[in-house]
Every structure is written in C-alpha cells, then in structure tokens.
Amino acid sequence: MSVRINLTNNNSLISKPDWLRVKAPQVERIGSTANLLNDLNLNTVCQEASCPNIGECFASGTATFLIMGPGCTRACPYCDIDFDRSKRDLDPTEPYRLAEAVYRMKLKHVVITSVNRDDLEDGGASQFFKCVDQVRKKSPETTIELLIPDFCGNWKALQKVLNSNPNVLNHNIETVPSLYKKVRPQGKYERTLELLKRTREYSPKVYTKSGFMLGLGEKDEEVLNLLEDLRSNYVDIVTIGQYLSPGPNHLPVQRFVSPSKFNYFKAFGEKNLGFMQVVSSPLTRSSYHAEEIQKLMKKFPR
C-alpha cells in the first residue's frame, strides 16, 4: 500500500505560502503503520485522499479508516478519492479486520469514514453498524467517531448508524451554500444541516461534528453565516482547513487563507457562537487531532 503526500497545486497560479510547508515525516514510523494496514488489507482516507497530515498521524500510530472503498460513487471535483460507480458487494470480513487494526494499534480513539455508496439501499449504514460493533467487542475502551455520507437523505439509514451508539457523529458540510453546485454537485447544503439536526434529535448524547474548506472562492461573511447555520443545527465541534487542489483535474485554489484569519474564525465560533471546539488552521482536516474529543467529553459530559 503506497503512501501518497501531495501538496501540489497543479492547476492554480497562486504560490503556496510558507505556512503550508509540512515537516518531512519519519519514514520508518510511517512504514510500520502502513505495513499493518497493508497486512489487514484496509484503506485509509489518509492515503486515498492525499491528506497533508499523513506523516504526523502515521508516525504517531493513528489513521482514519476508509470502509466500503476505495472507489466512491460520487465524483466531487475537490476530492482525490477515485470515482467508481460499479456495484461492489460489501466485504463481510471488513469489520473484523478493522477491529483487529484498532486493537493492534492500541488506539484510544478511532475515526471510521467511508466513500459514498449510493448504489446500496442503505448507503452502507449497516456496514458502519457492524464496524462499530466489532471495534467495541475487541477494544471496549476505545472511543469511536464516525464520519458519514449523507445517505441521500435516507433518515432510516442515519438511525441505523446511530443505533450503534458512536461517541461522535461527523458529517462535513464542506463549503458555503453559494459554491455547493460547483464543489459538491450531488450534495445539498440543507440536507447536511438536516442530518446534523436529526442526529441530535435521535441521539442527544452523541457529540456532533462538521467541517469545511476555505480557499474555494467563499467570502468571509459567508463563512460566518455557515458557522451560524451549523451552530443553530446543534453542531458541537467544527473543523476548518485550507483547500489544497489534488491535481489539474480538480478545482483550483482561489486563495490561501492566512493563519490569523483561521484564528479569527475559531474565536468567532467558540466565543460568539458557543461551539465546544473549533479546530481551525491551514492544515486542519476532519480527523486531525480527533482524539481531543476525549478531553471535551470530560469537560462537557452528556
């Protein structure tokens, strides 16, 4: 299983600023994690989506597992995950292999996400349930975060996922409403907000989370309005990061947002709107330092 690190911006004329430089990873420590994942035939979003933090995360022995993949039934123009609309059967051994990886890696917190599987009746909700079930059986002390697709608005599928009792339910809103048709053509802004709201209604004890990218052409005022929408739909935690174009066939970067601007959005979200936490920096991604949820759970018990 190869490790890909891609911070190039092949289809943008904007130069990448110094604050987006990533420290060279320790190859030996990355290799041990990659070898384990390869041994168990597991995919990670770290590799499939060319995450810039792969060196840090793999070196510390953490990863975000990508189930039901690696191909996705949607072709979002910002994402580096391969497009695959063919109907593939779910692997019944995947939940067991994932649980084994969590156990071997001695993870205190695990993030499980998936590709979109619009070809499945429940969007893959049953596979999420089985994965949580197996992780809990093998590593009962591990807290579990699920980063789920929108299931095309199938709320029974959402309920099925929540019946597994994850600690955190994450669904990314990705961008502001004015850019949705361009950035996330098969998604719906209002549907994402409804999913997050229903999560709180269905499972009041589950912590809710969402995230989005900057640098796609959004205005600062739109970002503030987006944060207000997330908070009014009961989101607890938000992640904000800089969009980095995977290559020439993807959307170009429209601007590189300064660290001070990221700090401004963090302060607005936490101080003005009352989010439990806003993780906001150029290299922030959905699962970056996700294990900090354990501290938040103690500070804000449900």
C-alpha positions as CSV (number, residue, x, y, z in Angstrom):
1,M,0.0,0.0,0.0
2,S,1.7,3.2,-1.1
3,V,1.8,6.4,0.9
4,R,0.9,9.5,-1.1
5,I,1.7,13.0,0.1
6,N,0.6,15.6,-2.4
7,L,0.6,19.3,-1.5
8,T,1.0,20.5,-5.1
9,N,-1.4,23.0,-6.6
10,N,-1.1,22.0,-10.2
11,N,-4.0,24.0,-11.6
12,S,-3.5,27.2,-9.7
13,L,-1.4,30.2,-10.4
14,I,-1.3,31.1,-6.7
15,S,2.0,30.3,-5.0
16,K,1.8,28.2,-1.9
17,P,2.8,30.2,1.2
18,D,5.3,29.2,3.8
19,W,2.8,28.3,6.4
20,L,1.6,25.4,4.3
21,R,5.0,23.7,4.4
22,V,4.8,20.2,6.0
23,K,7.7,18.8,8.1
24,A,9.2,15.8,6.5
25,P,7.7,12.6,8.0
26,Q,9.8,9.9,9.7
27,V,9.6,7.2,7.1
28,E,10.4,4.3,9.5
29,R,7.5,5.1,11.8
30,I,5.1,5.7,8.9
31,G,6.1,2.4,7.4
32,S,5.1,0.3,10.4
33,T,1.6,1.8,10.3
34,A,1.3,1.4,6.5
35,N,2.5,-2.2,6.8
36,L,-0.1,-3.1,9.3
37,L,-2.8,-1.6,7.2
38,N,-1.5,-3.4,4.2
39,D,-1.3,-6.7,6.1
40,L,-5.0,-6.3,7.1
41,N,-6.0,-5.1,3.6
42,L,-7.5,-1.9,4.9
43,N,-7.9,1.5,3.3
44,T,-7.4,4.9,5.0
45,V,-8.6,8.3,4.0
46,C,-5.1,9.5,4.9
47,Q,-3.8,7.7,1.7
48,E,-6.8,7.8,-0.6
49,A,-7.4,11.5,-0.2
50,S,-3.8,12.5,-0.1
51,C,-4.0,14.1,3.4
52,P,-1.2,16.5,4.2
53,N,-1.0,15.3,7.8
54,I,-0.4,11.6,6.9
55,G,3.2,11.8,8.1
56,E,2.3,13.1,11.6
57,C,-0.6,10.8,12.0
58,F,1.0,7.6,10.7
59,A,4.2,8.4,12.7
60,S,2.1,8.6,15.9
61,G,0.3,5.4,15.1
62,T,-3.1,6.8,14.1
63,A,-5.2,6.6,11.0
64,T,-8.7,7.3,9.7
65,F,-10.2,4.1,8.3
66,L,-12.0,4.2,5.0
67,I,-14.6,1.5,4.7
68,M,-16.6,0.2,1.7
69,G,-13.9,1.6,-0.7
70,P,-11.7,2.7,-2.1
71,G,-13.9,3.8,-5.0
72,C,-16.6,6.4,-4.5
73,T,-20.0,6.6,-6.4
74,R,-19.7,10.4,-6.5
75,A,-17.1,12.5,-8.3
76,C,-16.8,15.7,-6.2
77,P,-14.3,17.9,-8.1
78,Y,-12.3,18.8,-4.9
79,C,-11.7,15.2,-3.8
80,D,-8.8,12.8,-4.7
81,I,-10.7,9.6,-3.9
82,D,-11.2,7.5,-7.1
83,F,-14.6,7.6,-8.8
84,D,-16.3,4.2,-9.2
85,R,-19.9,3.7,-10.0
86,S,-19.8,-0.1,-10.3
87,K,-21.8,-2.0,-7.9
88,R,-19.5,-3.8,-5.5
89,D,-20.5,-6.2,-2.8
90,L,-19.6,-5.2,0.8
91,D,-16.8,-7.3,2.3
92,P,-18.3,-9.2,5.3
93,T,-14.7,-9.5,6.8
94,E,-14.0,-5.8,6.8
95,P,-15.5,-5.0,10.2
96,Y,-13.4,-7.8,11.8
97,R,-10.2,-6.7,10.0
98,L,-10.8,-3.1,11.1
99,A,-11.4,-4.1,14.7
100,E,-8.1,-6.1,14.6
101,A,-6.2,-3.0,13.4
102,V,-7.7,-0.8,16.1
103,Y,-6.6,-3.5,18.6
104,R,-3.1,-3.9,17.3
105,M,-2.6,-0.1,17.1
106,K,-3.9,0.3,20.6
107,L,-6.0,3.3,19.5
108,K,-7.7,5.2,22.3
109,H,-9.8,7.0,19.7
110,V,-10.7,5.8,16.2
111,V,-12.3,7.6,13.2
112,I,-14.2,5.5,10.7
113,T,-15.3,7.1,7.5
114,S,-16.5,5.8,4.1
115,V,-16.8,6.6,0.5
116,N,-20.3,7.4,-0.8
117,R,-22.1,4.2,-1.7
118,D,-25.2,5.5,-3.4
119,D,-25.6,2.1,-5.1
120,L,-26.6,0.5,-1.8
121,E,-30.1,0.6,-0.4
122,D,-29.0,1.9,3.0
123,G,-25.9,3.7,1.7
124,G,-23.7,1.4,3.7
125,A,-25.2,2.2,7.1
126,S,-25.3,-1.5,8.0
127,Q,-21.5,-1.7,7.4
128,F,-20.9,1.2,9.8
129,F,-23.0,-0.5,12.4
130,K,-21.0,-3.8,12.1
131,C,-17.7,-2.0,12.2
132,V,-18.6,-0.2,15.5
133,D,-19.9,-3.4,16.9
134,Q,-16.7,-5.3,16.2
135,V,-14.5,-2.5,17.5
136,R,-16.4,-2.3,20.7
137,K,-16.1,-6.1,21.2
138,K,-12.3,-6.1,20.7
139,S,-11.4,-2.6,22.1
140,P,-14.2,-1.6,24.5
141,E,-12.4,1.4,25.9
142,T,-11.8,3.0,22.5
143,T,-14.0,6.0,21.7
144,I,-15.4,5.9,18.2
145,E,-16.0,8.7,15.8
146,L,-18.0,8.1,12.6
147,L,-17.6,10.4,9.6
148,I,-20.6,9.5,7.4
149,P,-22.0,10.4,4.0
150,D,-25.5,12.0,3.7
151,F,-27.2,8.7,2.7
152,C,-29.1,10.7,0.1
153,G,-31.4,11.8,2.9
154,N,-32.4,8.3,4.0
155,W,-33.1,9.0,7.6
156,K,-33.7,5.3,8.4
157,A,-30.1,4.7,7.4
158,L,-29.0,7.5,9.7
159,Q,-30.9,6.0,12.5
160,K,-29.3,2.6,11.9
161,V,-25.9,4.2,12.2
162,L,-26.8,6.0,15.4
163,N,-28.1,2.7,16.8
164,S,-24.5,1.6,17.0
165,N,-24.0,4.4,19.7
166,P,-20.9,6.1,18.4
167,N,-19.3,8.7,20.6
168,V,-19.1,11.3,17.8
169,L,-21.1,11.6,14.6
170,N,-19.4,13.7,11.9
171,H,-20.8,14.8,8.6
172,N,-18.9,17.5,6.7
173,I,-20.7,20.4,5.1
174,E,-17.6,21.2,3.0
175,T,-18.4,24.7,1.8
176,V,-20.8,27.7,1.7
177,P,-24.2,27.5,0.0
178,S,-23.2,29.6,-3.0
179,L,-20.5,27.2,-4.0
180,Y,-22.4,23.9,-3.5
181,K,-23.3,23.2,-7.1
182,K,-19.7,23.7,-8.1
183,V,-18.0,21.9,-5.2
184,R,-20.4,19.3,-4.1
185,P,-22.9,18.8,-7.0
186,Q,-24.5,15.7,-5.7
187,G,-24.9,17.1,-2.2
188,K,-27.3,19.5,-0.7
189,Y,-26.5,22.2,1.9
190,E,-29.9,21.9,3.5
191,R,-29.7,18.1,3.6
192,T,-26.4,18.2,5.5
193,L,-27.9,20.6,8.1
194,E,-30.9,18.4,8.5
195,L,-28.7,15.3,9.0
196,L,-26.8,17.1,11.8
197,K,-30.0,18.3,13.4
198,R,-31.6,14.9,13.3
199,T,-28.6,13.4,14.8
200,R,-29.1,15.5,17.9
201,E,-32.8,14.7,18.0
202,Y,-32.3,10.9,17.5
203,S,-29.3,10.6,19.8
204,P,-28.9,13.5,22.3
205,K,-25.8,12.0,23.9
206,V,-23.8,11.8,20.7
207,Y,-21.4,14.7,20.0
208,T,-22.0,16.2,16.6
209,K,-19.2,17.5,14.3
210,S,-18.9,19.0,10.9
211,G,-16.1,20.6,8.8
212,F,-15.5,22.7,5.7
213,M,-12.7,24.0,3.5
214,L,-11.6,27.6,2.8
215,G,-10.0,28.8,-0.5
216,L,-12.6,27.8,-3.0
217,G,-14.0,31.3,-3.6
218,E,-16.1,31.8,-0.4
219,K,-16.4,35.2,1.2
220,D,-15.6,35.8,4.9
221,E,-19.2,36.8,5.6
222,E,-20.4,33.6,4.1
223,V,-18.1,31.6,6.4
224,L,-19.5,33.4,9.4
225,N,-23.1,32.6,8.2
226,L,-22.1,29.0,7.7
227,L,-20.8,28.8,11.3
228,E,-24.1,30.2,12.5
229,D,-26.0,27.6,10.5
230,L,-24.0,24.8,12.0
231,R,-24.5,26.0,15.5
232,S,-28.2,26.6,15.1
233,N,-28.4,22.9,13.9
234,Y,-26.8,21.6,17.1
235,V,-23.3,21.0,15.9
236,D,-20.8,20.8,18.8
237,I,-17.4,20.7,17.0
238,V,-16.2,22.3,13.8
239,T,-13.0,21.7,11.7
240,I,-11.9,24.4,9.2
241,G,-8.9,23.8,6.8
242,Q,-7.3,25.2,3.7
243,Y,-8.4,23.5,0.4
244,L,-5.5,22.1,-1.5
245,S,-6.1,21.0,-5.1
246,P,-5.1,17.4,-5.6
247,G,-4.2,18.0,-9.3
248,P,-5.0,19.6,-12.6
249,N,-8.4,17.8,-13.0
250,H,-9.7,19.2,-9.7
251,L,-11.0,22.6,-8.6
252,P,-8.2,25.2,-8.4
253,V,-7.4,27.1,-5.2
254,Q,-8.8,30.6,-5.3
255,R,-7.0,31.9,-2.3
256,F,-4.7,30.8,0.5
257,V,-6.2,31.9,3.8
258,S,-3.8,33.2,6.5
259,P,-3.3,31.6,9.9
260,S,-4.6,34.8,11.5
261,K,-7.9,34.5,9.5
262,F,-8.2,30.9,10.7
263,N,-7.7,32.1,14.2
264,Y,-10.4,34.7,13.7
265,F,-13.0,32.1,12.6
266,K,-12.0,29.9,15.6
267,A,-12.6,32.7,18.0
268,F,-15.9,33.7,16.4
269,G,-17.1,30.1,16.6
270,E,-16.1,29.5,20.2
271,K,-16.6,32.8,21.8
272,N,-19.5,34.2,19.8
273,L,-21.4,31.1,18.9
274,G,-20.6,28.7,21.8
275,F,-19.1,25.7,19.9
276,M,-17.4,23.3,22.2
277,Q,-14.4,23.4,19.9
278,V,-13.4,24.9,16.6
279,V,-10.2,23.4,15.1
280,S,-9.1,25.9,12.6
281,S,-5.8,26.1,10.7
282,P,-4.5,25.8,7.2
283,L,-3.6,22.1,7.7
284,T,-6.6,21.1,9.7
285,R,-8.6,18.2,8.3
286,S,-11.7,16.4,9.6
287,S,-9.9,13.9,11.7
288,Y,-6.9,16.0,12.7
289,H,-6.3,15.6,16.4
290,A,-9.7,13.9,16.7
291,E,-8.6,12.2,19.9
292,E,-9.0,15.5,21.7
293,I,-12.7,14.7,21.9
294,Q,-11.9,12.6,25.0
295,K,-11.0,15.8,26.8
296,L,-14.1,17.5,25.6
297,M,-16.3,14.6,26.7
298,K,-15.0,15.1,30.2
299,K,-15.4,18.9,30.1
300,F,-18.8,18.7,28.5
301,P,-20.4,15.4,29.7
302,R,-23.6,14.2,28.2
